[in-house]
Amino acid sequence: MYPVFPLAHGWRSPSSAPWSSARKSLKILGEQRVVDVTNDLRTARARKTRGEIERLRRATSLVENGLHSFIANARVGMTEIDIAALISGRIVAGGGVPRFVSVTSGSRSALADAYPSGRSVAAGELIRIDAGCTFDGYWSDLGPPSSSESRTLGRARYIWPS
């Protein structure tokens, strides 16, 4: 049996693989015996079973529920940490594991993937939220909103009138 290494992430050849075990195997066996299975793995991972799709949907719905909880409970003076805790609490209550809950506001809203701070949100300020979780090993990450989600988000902007 040949050692098999995925060569994704810009690796140009098996010899450029960063793993020390890959380099050791290449030294012992030679490049002729190492098989690049990057495309095979990518193809296999692109297909999902019904159970996998359900777990992905569940993970996504947990984050959406957290965002809806924030919209329903938002108040001027909440801190970024309060908001992150509200979203995370909803995710955990639904059986998920929060993996990233980035909340920034005001002058900090330009920061991507920043940890929430103790900064209080003032009326009229922009709040930026990026959140994701895992459910039964499957990750959520939300993309651009649908038209119905856009309507919900449009209502959210009026929580903190300027």
Buried (B, 14 or more C-beta within 10 A) or exposed (E): EEBEBBBEEEBEEBEEBEEEEBBEBBEEEEEEEBEBBEEEBEEEEEEEEEEBEBBBEBBBBBBBBBBBBBEEEBEEEBBBBBBBBBBBEBBBEBEBBBBBBBBBBBEBBEEEEBEBBEBBBEEEBBBBBBBBBBBBEBBBBBEEEEEEEEEBEEEBEEBBEE
